[in-house]
Amino acid sequence: MGRIIGTVRHPAATAAITWVLAIPAAMLLPAVAGRSPFTPRGAVLPIAVGGLLLAAGLALAAFRRRGTDPPAGAAAGLLAAWVALSLRNGLYGTPFGFAGLTGDQGRMSAMATRYSATAVPSDGIVAGVPTEYPPLFPWLVGRAAALLDVPAWRLLGDAQILAVSAAVLLAFLLWARLVPAPAALVIAAATLVAFGDPRKAHEVIALAVFIPWVPAAIGRPSRARLHWLPAGLLGGLIVATYLGFVLWGALGMLVLAWSTWRASEDRRGYLKHLAKLLVAAAAVSGWYLVPYAWTLIRDGGQMVSDLFPAPAITGDPFPFLAATPLGALQAIGLLGMVWYRKTAWWATPLLCLVAGAYLYRAMGTARYILTGHTGLYYHTARMVAALLAVAGVLTLMHALPALVRRLATRDTVPHGVTATAIAVLIGWIGFAYWQAWTPPTSDPAAATGNRRYAVLAHTEPRPDGTRPRYAPDRPATRWFPINPIKRAVKDALGPHATPHTLSYDERLFAYLPWPGYIAVDRTAASSTSHWDDRHAALAALANTTGPKPFANASRTTPYGPIDVFILRANTSTWTWQDVHFHPTQFAPQYFTVRSLPADTVIAVRRPG
């Protein structure tokens, strides 16, 4: 019994148990309250709950003079659940996630929808092509949708919420192995406020695990290094969730591994540890990487996804210079990494990662100037921001106790100072996060930044064209007529048809697991899909004259058949992006044609 009680009192166990018990209430409370997130009374629900939790925590700290670990664990579990409450409250009344089905959110929904129909890693739009994008997150959503018999697009928002919430919990669990539990709590919160974008929930959770994983698995932590097997399993899961952080941190990890090897008393044992770790990581991520790599070796690829002129290309690469509380914390982290690099176990690993990310950014900038390919170097800002915030917390943890003891009238830190400081910091982080991702309560059409993504979640029309419950009048998101498209295909090909489809709007694939011919957005297409070649084949098809030759050519393109054309209807042509078809090509003896709402026309090739 004593061993069981001791296990439960461990901060990691306390955090996990608290989170499991609290997360159902967090996800259900907005529905119980039943208020629009666009009204002040609805919007402040998470703030009211968070304030009560902070007050209860401070009261507990005032009466408890020993054993800070279990309360810190409980606080971490409650913080993670509160994050879920805050995000769920912002999405109450809509079945969509943040940003609706716009851009990357539509493509993530398409991947989840694809995996609701197959367990094989595949591109979300061009079926049968190995995925280039790490598939674990949408794969889990898609398989859950298949198990629950629920459309995948309806699960994506809740999956994003749970993933961000779990990121806070996992960050605490991993850091609690390395530092005292109160410090791990603050680090988990700081990681969230540095990068906690629910639209990129898989990246949030991957980064939250990646940062403590590097020093724990490769470096020389103050406590025992993470065993090669769990280290390898975590590494493989990180790769399958989001490969970017591993690529951007690769140079830093190599330098860290080299310096750790040089300082190791058992160099051979350390090399064995690394080799076993890599084998385990490869085994876990091989289901995704092997088909992808083999396809590139066999068929080559056309890398076009890093040609997008993202605004972040010219973004500020130095977040620690911002005149904000987060910027100040990051500046402290930068100075702390340099100052303590020889005396604190955490400084060198984090410094290696930051330096490696900046070096990758510098090389990526040079490559972009020369070739136009970015290698997505601007995304290193997310990793750097989180690393500096974590380093800032660790620096304060290292320096403040001595400073407080020097300023205090006694040798120990006055009781309650640490708890109060942590509560204030957590309160600020929570309020900042809630404010960033809650829809505005006035003039939603003028919303900018992250709040705009919260608004778009409520303006995305449902498949039947109706709008979510609390959708504001403006802005308006154009309806894509999914239900009329489904009816047209069902009438022409039967209820179980999964036709190869060309669609001018990628939202089709967010709703339906139909094989797509080509992605709409060139700079978001997988290299394995050969977007440029498919586009050339599509343009050649559009130039085919005569109804019969066109019908035959659409059946035998170099990249397979096109059974269904979903095009935008203009005055004299039907278009897919910059490719123009003529209505006379779709003769009634070969195609069933219907005009649909929202200036959409569908042509279904007749069987036979």
C-alpha positions as CSV (number, residue, x, y, z in Angstrom):
1,M,0.0,0.0,0.0
2,G,2.8,2.4,0.9
3,R,4.4,1.8,-2.6
4,I,1.1,2.6,-4.3
5,I,0.6,5.8,-2.3
6,G,4.2,6.8,-3.1
7,T,3.6,6.2,-6.8
8,V,0.4,8.2,-6.8
9,R,2.2,11.0,-5.0
10,H,4.9,11.3,-7.6
11,P,4.3,14.5,-9.6
12,A,4.1,12.7,-12.9
13,A,1.4,10.3,-11.7
14,T,-0.4,13.1,-10.0
15,A,-0.4,15.2,-13.1
16,A,-1.6,12.3,-15.3
17,I,-4.4,11.3,-12.9
18,T,-5.6,14.8,-12.5
19,W,-5.6,15.4,-16.3
20,V,-7.6,12.2,-16.9
21,L,-10.2,13.2,-14.3
22,A,-10.4,16.8,-15.4
23,I,-10.4,16.6,-19.2
24,P,-14.0,15.3,-19.6
25,A,-15.3,18.2,-17.6
26,A,-13.2,20.7,-19.5
27,M,-14.5,19.4,-22.8
28,L,-18.2,19.3,-21.7
29,L,-18.4,22.5,-19.6
30,P,-18.9,25.0,-22.6
31,A,-21.9,22.9,-23.7
32,V,-23.3,22.9,-20.2
33,A,-22.9,26.6,-19.9
34,G,-24.5,27.0,-23.4
35,R,-23.3,30.5,-24.2
36,S,-22.0,31.9,-27.5
37,P,-18.2,32.5,-27.4
38,F,-18.9,35.8,-29.3
39,T,-20.6,37.2,-26.1
40,P,-18.7,38.4,-23.1
41,R,-20.5,36.0,-20.7
42,G,-19.6,33.1,-22.9
43,A,-16.1,34.2,-23.7
44,V,-14.9,34.6,-20.1
45,L,-16.0,31.2,-18.9
46,P,-12.4,29.8,-19.0
47,I,-11.1,32.9,-17.1
48,A,-13.6,32.4,-14.3
49,V,-12.6,28.7,-14.0
50,G,-8.9,29.6,-14.2
51,G,-9.2,32.2,-11.5
52,L,-10.9,29.8,-9.1
53,L,-8.2,27.2,-9.8
54,L,-5.4,29.8,-9.1
55,A,-7.1,31.0,-5.9
56,A,-7.4,27.4,-4.7
57,G,-3.7,26.7,-5.6
58,L,-2.5,29.7,-3.7
59,A,-4.7,28.8,-0.7
60,L,-3.2,25.3,-0.7
61,A,0.3,26.7,-0.9
62,A,-0.3,29.0,2.0
63,F,-1.0,26.1,4.3
64,R,1.4,23.5,2.9
65,R,5.0,24.0,3.9
66,R,6.5,20.8,2.6
67,G,6.2,18.5,-0.4
68,T,5.7,20.8,-3.4
69,D,5.9,18.0,-6.0
70,P,2.3,16.6,-5.7
71,P,0.7,20.0,-5.8
72,A,2.9,20.9,-8.8
73,G,1.8,17.7,-10.5
74,A,-1.9,18.4,-9.8
75,A,-1.4,22.0,-11.1
76,A,0.1,20.7,-14.3
77,G,-2.8,18.3,-14.9
78,L,-5.3,21.1,-14.2
79,L,-3.4,23.6,-16.4
80,A,-3.5,21.1,-19.3
81,A,-7.2,20.5,-18.8
82,W,-7.8,24.2,-18.5
83,V,-6.1,24.7,-21.9
84,A,-8.6,22.3,-23.4
85,L,-11.5,24.2,-21.7
86,S,-10.2,27.5,-23.2
87,L,-10.0,26.1,-26.7
88,R,-13.2,24.1,-26.5
89,N,-15.0,27.2,-25.4
90,G,-13.8,29.2,-28.4
91,L,-15.1,26.5,-30.7
92,Y,-18.4,25.9,-29.0
93,G,-21.2,25.9,-31.5
94,T,-19.2,24.8,-34.5
95,P,-18.2,21.4,-35.7
96,F,-15.0,22.7,-37.3
97,G,-11.5,23.4,-35.9
98,F,-9.6,26.6,-35.8
99,A,-9.6,28.3,-39.3
100,G,-12.4,26.0,-40.5
101,L,-11.3,24.2,-43.6
102,T,-9.1,27.1,-44.9
103,G,-5.7,26.2,-46.3
104,D,-3.7,23.8,-44.2
105,Q,-6.7,23.0,-42.0
106,G,-8.5,21.7,-45.1
107,R,-5.5,19.6,-46.1
108,M,-5.1,18.2,-42.6
109,S,-8.8,17.3,-42.6
110,A,-8.3,15.7,-46.0
111,M,-5.5,13.5,-44.6
112,A,-7.7,12.5,-41.7
113,T,-10.6,11.7,-44.0
114,R,-8.3,9.6,-46.2
115,Y,-7.2,7.6,-43.1
116,S,-10.8,7.0,-42.2
117,A,-10.9,4.8,-45.3
118,T,-7.4,3.3,-45.3
119,A,-4.7,2.6,-42.7
120,V,-1.9,2.9,-45.3
121,P,0.0,6.2,-45.2
122,S,-1.1,8.1,-48.2
123,D,-1.3,11.6,-49.5
124,G,-4.5,13.3,-48.4
125,I,-5.6,14.3,-51.8
126,V,-3.8,12.1,-54.4
127,A,-4.6,8.7,-53.1
128,G,-2.1,5.9,-53.5
129,V,0.9,8.3,-53.4
130,P,3.0,7.8,-50.2
131,T,2.6,10.8,-47.9
132,E,5.4,13.3,-47.6
133,Y,3.8,15.0,-44.6
134,P,4.2,13.1,-41.2
135,P,1.0,11.1,-40.9
136,L,0.7,10.1,-37.2
137,F,-1.7,12.8,-36.0
138,P,-4.2,12.7,-39.0
139,W,-3.8,8.9,-39.0
140,L,-5.0,8.7,-35.4
141,V,-7.9,11.0,-36.1
142,G,-8.9,9.0,-39.2
143,R,-8.7,5.7,-37.6
144,A,-10.8,7.0,-34.6
145,A,-13.4,8.3,-37.1
146,A,-13.6,4.8,-38.7
147,L,-13.9,3.2,-35.3
148,L,-16.6,5.6,-34.1
149,D,-18.3,5.8,-37.5
150,V,-18.1,9.6,-37.4
151,P,-16.9,11.8,-40.2
152,A,-13.2,12.6,-39.7
153,W,-13.8,16.4,-40.3
154,R,-16.0,16.5,-37.2
155,L,-13.3,15.0,-35.0
156,L,-10.5,17.2,-36.1
157,G,-11.3,20.2,-33.9
158,D,-11.5,18.1,-30.7
159,A,-8.4,16.2,-31.7
160,Q,-6.5,19.5,-32.0
161,I,-7.7,20.6,-28.6
162,L,-6.8,17.3,-26.9
163,A,-3.4,17.3,-28.6
164,V,-2.5,20.9,-27.4
165,S,-3.7,19.9,-23.9
166,A,-1.7,16.7,-24.0
167,A,1.4,18.7,-25.1
168,V,1.3,20.7,-21.8
169,L,0.9,17.4,-19.8
170,L,3.7,15.6,-21.7
171,A,6.1,18.6,-21.4
172,F,5.6,18.5,-17.7
173,L,6.0,14.7,-17.5
174,L,9.3,14.8,-19.4
175,W,10.7,17.8,-17.7
176,A,9.8,16.4,-14.3
177,R,12.4,13.7,-14.9
178,L,15.0,16.4,-15.3
179,V,14.1,19.3,-13.0
180,P,12.0,19.9,-9.8
181,A,8.3,19.6,-10.4
182,P,7.5,23.4,-9.9
183,A,10.1,24.3,-12.6
184,A,8.7,21.6,-14.9
185,L,5.2,23.2,-14.4
186,V,6.5,26.6,-15.4
187,I,8.4,25.2,-18.4
188,A,5.3,23.4,-19.7
189,A,3.4,26.7,-19.5
190,A,6.2,28.7,-21.1
191,T,6.4,26.2,-24.0
192,L,2.7,26.6,-24.7
193,V,2.8,30.4,-24.8
194,A,5.9,30.4,-27.0
195,F,4.2,28.1,-29.5
196,G,0.7,26.8,-28.9
197,D,-1.1,27.2,-32.2
198,P,-4.0,24.7,-32.2
199,R,-4.1,24.8,-36.0
200,K,-0.7,23.1,-35.8
201,A,-1.6,20.9,-32.8
202,H,0.6,18.1,-34.0
203,E,3.6,20.5,-34.2
204,V,2.8,21.8,-30.7
205,I,2.9,18.3,-29.1
206,A,6.0,17.3,-31.2
207,L,7.9,20.4,-30.0
208,A,6.8,20.0,-26.4
209,V,8.3,16.4,-26.4
210,F,11.3,17.2,-28.7
211,I,12.9,19.9,-26.5
212,P,13.2,17.8,-23.3
213,W,13.9,14.6,-25.3
214,V,17.1,16.0,-26.8
215,P,19.0,16.6,-23.5
216,A,17.4,13.5,-21.8
217,A,18.3,11.1,-24.6
218,I,21.5,12.6,-26.1
219,G,23.0,14.9,-23.6
220,R,24.2,14.6,-20.0
221,P,21.2,15.4,-17.7
222,S,21.6,15.9,-14.0
223,R,19.6,12.7,-13.5
224,A,19.9,9.4,-15.4
225,R,19.9,9.6,-19.1
226,L,16.8,8.3,-20.8
227,H,17.1,4.6,-21.6
228,W,17.6,3.9,-25.3
229,L,14.4,2.0,-25.8
230,P,11.9,4.7,-24.6
231,A,14.2,7.4,-26.1
232,G,14.0,5.6,-29.5
233,L,10.3,5.1,-29.2
234,L,9.8,8.8,-28.5
235,G,12.2,9.8,-31.2
236,G,10.3,7.7,-33.8
237,L,7.0,9.2,-32.7
238,I,8.4,12.7,-33.0
239,V,9.5,12.0,-36.5
240,A,6.1,10.5,-37.5
241,T,4.3,13.5,-35.9
242,Y,6.4,16.3,-37.3
243,L,9.7,15.8,-38.9
244,G,10.6,19.4,-39.1
245,F,12.0,19.9,-35.6
246,V,14.4,16.9,-36.1
247,L,15.7,18.4,-39.4
248,W,16.1,21.9,-38.0
249,G,17.8,20.5,-34.8
250,A,19.9,17.9,-36.6
251,L,23.1,20.0,-36.7
252,G,22.7,21.0,-33.0
253,M,22.1,17.3,-32.1
254,L,25.2,16.2,-33.9
255,V,27.3,18.8,-32.1
256,L,25.7,17.8,-28.8
257,A,26.3,14.1,-29.4
258,W,29.9,14.8,-30.3
259,S,30.6,16.9,-27.2
260,T,28.8,14.3,-25.0
261,W,30.8,11.5,-26.5
262,R,34.1,13.4,-25.9
263,A,33.2,14.0,-22.2
264,S,31.9,10.5,-21.6
265,E,33.8,8.1,-19.4
266,D,32.3,5.2,-21.4
267,R,32.5,6.4,-25.0
268,R,31.8,2.9,-26.4
269,G,28.7,2.6,-24.2
270,Y,27.5,6.0,-25.3
271,L,27.9,5.0,-29.0
272,K,25.9,1.8,-28.4
273,H,23.2,3.9,-26.7
274,L,23.0,6.1,-29.8
275,A,23.0,3.2,-32.2
276,K,20.2,1.4,-30.3
277,L,18.2,4.7,-30.0
278,L,18.4,5.2,-33.8
279,V,17.4,1.7,-34.6
280,A,14.3,2.0,-32.3
281,A,13.4,5.3,-33.8
282,A,13.7,4.0,-37.3
283,A,11.5,1.0,-36.4
284,V,8.8,3.2,-35.1
285,S,8.8,5.7,-38.0
286,G,9.6,3.3,-40.7
287,W,6.0,2.7,-41.7
288,Y,6.0,6.3,-42.9
289,L,9.6,7.0,-44.0
290,V,10.3,3.8,-45.9
291,P,7.5,4.1,-48.5
292,Y,8.3,7.8,-48.9
293,A,12.0,7.3,-49.3
294,W,11.5,4.3,-51.7
295,T,9.2,6.3,-53.9
296,L,11.6,9.2,-54.1
297,I,14.4,6.7,-55.0
298,R,12.3,4.8,-57.6
299,D,10.3,7.6,-59.2
300,G,11.9,10.8,-58.0
301,G,9.9,13.8,-56.8
302,Q,9.0,17.3,-57.6
303,M,9.6,19.5,-54.5
304,V,7.2,22.4,-54.9
305,S,5.9,22.8,-51.3
306,D,8.8,25.0,-50.3
307,L,8.2,27.6,-53.1
308,F,5.4,29.3,-51.2
309,P,6.3,33.0,-50.6
310,A,5.3,32.9,-46.9
311,P,5.1,36.2,-45.0
312,A,7.3,34.6,-42.3
313,I,10.2,34.6,-44.8
314,T,10.8,38.2,-43.9
315,G,9.6,37.8,-40.3
316,D,11.7,38.8,-37.3
317,P,14.2,36.0,-36.5
318,F,15.1,37.5,-33.1
319,P,12.0,37.0,-30.8
320,F,14.2,37.8,-27.7
321,L,14.3,41.5,-28.8
322,A,10.5,42.0,-28.5
323,A,9.4,44.4,-25.8
324,T,7.0,41.9,-24.3
325,P,7.0,39.7,-21.2
326,L,7.7,36.7,-23.4
327,G,10.5,38.5,-25.2
328,A,12.1,39.4,-21.8
329,L,11.9,35.7,-20.8
330,Q,13.5,34.7,-24.1
331,A,16.3,37.3,-23.7
332,I,17.0,35.9,-20.2
333,G,17.1,32.4,-21.7
334,L,19.6,33.4,-24.4
335,L,21.9,35.0,-21.8
336,G,21.5,32.1,-19.5
337,M,22.4,29.5,-22.1
338,V,25.6,31.3,-22.8
339,W,26.4,32.1,-19.2
340,Y,25.8,28.7,-17.7
341,R,27.0,26.6,-20.7
342,K,29.8,25.1,-18.7
343,T,28.1,24.8,-15.3
344,A,24.5,23.9,-15.9
345,W,23.7,20.5,-17.6
346,W,20.7,22.0,-19.6
347,A,22.5,25.0,-21.1
348,T,24.7,23.3,-23.7
349,P,21.9,21.1,-25.2
350,L,19.5,24.0,-25.6
351,L,22.3,26.3,-26.9
352,C,23.2,23.6,-29.5
353,L,19.6,23.4,-30.7
354,V,19.2,27.2,-30.9
355,A,22.6,27.6,-32.7
356,G,21.7,24.7,-35.1
357,A,18.3,26.2,-35.9
358,Y,19.9,29.6,-36.7
359,L,22.5,27.9,-38.9
360,Y,19.8,26.0,-40.8
361,R,18.0,29.3,-41.2
362,A,21.1,31.0,-42.6
363,M,21.7,28.2,-45.1
364,G,18.1,28.1,-46.0
365,T,18.1,31.9,-46.7
366,A,21.1,31.5,-49.0
367,R,19.4,28.6,-50.8
368,Y,16.2,30.6,-51.2
369,I,18.1,33.5,-52.7
370,L,19.8,31.2,-55.2
371,T,17.0,28.7,-56.1
372,G,13.6,30.0,-54.7
373,H,13.3,26.9,-52.5
374,T,13.0,27.8,-48.8
375,G,13.4,24.4,-47.1
376,L,10.7,25.9,-44.8
377,Y,13.6,27.6,-43.0
378,Y,11.3,30.3,-41.6
379,H,9.5,27.7,-39.4
380,T,12.7,27.4,-37.3
381,A,11.2,30.5,-35.5
382,R,8.7,28.3,-33.7
383,M,11.4,26.1,-32.3
384,V,13.7,28.9,-31.4
385,A,10.9,30.8,-29.6
386,A,10.1,27.8,-27.5
387,L,13.7,26.9,-26.8
388,L,14.5,30.4,-25.6
389,A,11.4,30.5,-23.4
390,V,12.4,27.1,-21.8
391,A,15.9,28.4,-21.3
392,G,14.6,31.5,-19.7
393,V,12.7,29.5,-17.1
394,L,15.7,27.3,-16.4
395,T,17.9,30.4,-16.1
396,L,15.6,31.9,-13.5
397,M,15.3,28.6,-11.7
398,H,19.1,28.5,-11.5
399,A,19.8,32.2,-10.6
400,L,16.8,33.4,-8.5
401,P,17.1,31.3,-5.4
402,A,20.6,32.6,-4.7
403,L,19.4,36.2,-5.5
404,V,16.4,35.9,-3.2
405,R,18.5,34.5,-0.4
406,R,20.9,37.4,-0.8
407,L,18.1,39.9,-0.6
408,A,16.1,38.2,2.1
409,T,16.7,38.7,5.8
410,R,17.1,34.9,6.3
411,D,18.9,32.1,4.7
412,T,15.9,30.5,3.0
413,V,13.4,31.8,0.5
414,P,10.4,33.2,2.4
415,H,7.4,30.8,2.4
416,G,4.9,31.4,-0.3
417,V,7.2,33.5,-2.6
418,T,7.8,30.7,-5.0
419,A,4.2,29.6,-5.2
420,T,3.0,33.2,-5.7
421,A,5.5,33.8,-8.4
422,I,4.5,30.6,-10.2
423,A,0.8,31.5,-9.8
424,V,1.3,34.9,-11.3
425,L,3.3,33.5,-14.2
426,I,0.8,30.8,-14.9
427,G,-2.0,33.3,-14.7
428,W,-0.4,35.6,-17.2
429,I,0.3,32.8,-19.6
430,G,-3.2,31.5,-19.3
431,F,-4.8,34.9,-19.9
432,A,-2.5,35.6,-22.9
433,Y,-3.4,32.2,-24.4
434,W,-7.1,32.6,-23.8
435,Q,-7.1,36.1,-25.3
436,A,-5.2,35.0,-28.4
437,W,-7.5,32.1,-29.4
438,T,-11.0,33.3,-28.2
439,P,-13.3,34.9,-30.8
440,P,-13.7,38.7,-30.4
441,T,-17.0,39.8,-28.8
442,S,-17.3,42.8,-31.1
443,D,-16.9,43.1,-34.9
444,P,-15.7,39.6,-35.8
445,A,-15.1,40.7,-39.3
446,A,-12.3,43.0,-38.1
447,A,-10.5,40.2,-36.2
448,T,-6.8,39.7,-37.0
449,G,-4.1,37.3,-36.1
450,N,-5.1,34.2,-34.2
451,R,-8.5,35.5,-33.3
452,R,-9.4,35.5,-37.0
453,Y,-8.8,31.7,-37.0
454,A,-11.2,31.4,-34.2
455,V,-13.8,33.4,-36.2
456,L,-13.3,31.3,-39.3
457,A,-14.1,28.1,-37.4
458,H,-17.6,29.6,-37.0
459,T,-18.0,30.9,-40.5
460,E,-17.3,27.6,-42.4
461,P,-20.6,26.4,-43.9
462,R,-21.6,22.8,-43.2
463,P,-21.9,20.4,-46.2
464,D,-25.6,21.3,-46.6
465,G,-24.8,25.0,-46.7
466,T,-26.1,25.9,-43.3
467,R,-23.9,27.9,-41.0
468,P,-22.8,27.0,-37.5
469,R,-25.0,28.1,-34.6
470,Y,-23.2,31.3,-33.6
471,A,-21.8,32.3,-37.1
472,P,-21.5,36.1,-37.3
473,D,-22.9,37.8,-40.3
474,R,-19.5,38.8,-41.4
475,P,-17.0,37.6,-42.6
476,A,-18.7,35.1,-44.9
477,T,-17.1,31.9,-46.1
478,R,-18.1,30.7,-49.5
479,W,-20.1,27.4,-49.4
480,F,-18.7,24.5,-51.4
481,P,-21.8,22.4,-52.3
482,I,-20.7,19.0,-50.9
483,N,-24.1,17.5,-50.4
484,P,-25.3,18.3,-54.0
485,I,-22.0,16.8,-55.3
486,K,-22.6,13.6,-53.3
487,R,-26.1,13.3,-54.6
488,A,-25.0,13.8,-58.2
489,V,-22.3,11.1,-58.0
490,K,-24.7,8.8,-56.2
491,D,-27.3,9.2,-58.9
492,A,-24.8,8.6,-61.7
493,L,-22.5,5.9,-60.2
494,G,-24.3,4.4,-57.2
495,P,-24.2,5.0,-53.4
496,H,-20.8,3.3,-52.8
497,A,-18.8,5.0,-55.6
498,T,-15.4,6.5,-54.8
499,P,-14.5,8.1,-58.1
500,H,-11.2,9.6,-59.1
501,T,-12.0,13.3,-59.0
502,L,-10.7,16.6,-60.2
503,S,-12.0,19.4,-58.0
504,Y,-11.4,23.1,-58.0
505,D,-11.8,23.2,-54.3
506,E,-9.8,21.0,-51.9
507,R,-12.6,21.0,-49.4
508,L,-14.1,18.1,-51.3
509,F,-11.3,15.9,-50.0
510,A,-11.8,17.2,-46.4
511,Y,-15.3,15.7,-46.5
512,L,-15.0,12.7,-48.8
513,P,-12.3,10.0,-49.1
514,W,-12.4,10.1,-52.9
515,P,-9.1,9.8,-54.8
516,G,-8.0,13.2,-56.1
517,Y,-6.2,13.7,-59.4
518,I,-4.2,16.8,-58.3
519,A,-4.0,19.2,-55.4
520,V,-5.3,22.7,-56.0
521,D,-2.5,24.5,-54.2
522,R,0.8,23.8,-56.0
523,T,2.9,25.0,-53.0
524,A,1.1,22.6,-50.7
525,A,1.5,19.5,-52.8
526,S,3.6,16.5,-51.9
527,S,6.7,16.0,-54.0
528,T,5.7,12.4,-54.5
529,S,2.5,13.5,-56.4
530,H,4.6,15.2,-59.2
531,W,2.3,18.2,-59.3
532,D,3.9,19.9,-62.3
533,D,3.7,16.7,-64.4
534,R,0.1,16.2,-63.4
535,H,-0.7,19.8,-64.2
536,A,0.9,19.5,-67.7
537,A,-1.2,16.3,-68.3
538,L,-4.3,18.1,-67.2
539,A,-3.6,21.1,-69.5
540,A,-3.1,18.6,-72.4
541,L,-6.4,17.0,-71.6
542,A,-8.2,20.3,-71.7
543,N,-6.8,20.9,-75.2
544,T,-8.3,17.7,-76.5
545,T,-10.9,18.4,-79.1
546,G,-14.0,16.4,-79.7
547,P,-16.3,14.8,-77.1
548,K,-15.3,11.2,-77.8
549,P,-11.5,11.8,-77.9
550,F,-11.9,13.8,-74.7
551,A,-13.9,11.1,-72.9
552,N,-11.3,8.5,-73.9
553,A,-8.4,10.7,-72.9
554,S,-10.0,11.5,-69.5
555,R,-10.1,7.7,-68.9
556,T,-6.4,7.1,-69.7
557,T,-4.3,10.1,-68.6
558,P,-0.7,9.4,-67.6
559,Y,-1.7,9.5,-63.9
560,G,-4.9,7.5,-64.1
561,P,-8.5,8.2,-64.9
562,I,-10.6,11.3,-64.0
563,D,-14.1,10.0,-63.4
564,V,-15.6,13.2,-62.0
565,F,-14.9,16.8,-62.9
566,I,-15.9,19.5,-60.4
567,L,-15.3,22.8,-62.0
568,R,-16.1,26.4,-61.5
569,A,-18.8,27.6,-64.0
570,N,-17.9,30.8,-65.9
571,T,-19.7,32.5,-68.8
572,S,-18.2,30.4,-71.6
573,T,-15.8,27.9,-69.9
574,W,-15.6,25.6,-66.9
575,T,-12.3,26.0,-65.0
576,W,-10.0,24.3,-62.7
577,Q,-7.6,27.0,-61.5
578,D,-5.7,28.1,-64.6
579,V,-7.0,25.2,-66.8
580,H,-10.1,25.9,-68.9
581,F,-12.5,23.3,-70.2
582,H,-15.2,23.9,-72.8
583,P,-18.8,22.7,-72.0
584,T,-18.9,20.9,-75.4
585,Q,-16.2,18.5,-74.3
586,F,-18.7,16.9,-71.8
587,A,-21.2,15.5,-74.3
588,P,-24.3,13.9,-72.7
589,Q,-23.5,10.5,-74.3
590,Y,-20.3,10.4,-72.3
591,F,-20.9,12.5,-69.2
592,T,-23.8,13.3,-66.8
593,V,-23.6,17.0,-66.2
594,R,-25.3,19.0,-63.5
595,S,-25.2,22.7,-62.6
596,L,-24.9,23.1,-58.8
597,P,-25.1,26.0,-56.4
598,A,-22.1,28.4,-55.8
599,D,-21.2,28.6,-59.5
600,T,-20.2,24.9,-59.5
601,V,-20.7,22.4,-62.3
602,I,-20.1,18.6,-62.0
603,A,-19.5,16.2,-64.9
604,V,-19.6,12.5,-64.1
605,R,-18.2,10.2,-66.8
606,R,-20.7,7.5,-67.6
607,P,-19.6,3.9,-66.9
608,G,-18.4,1.8,-69.8
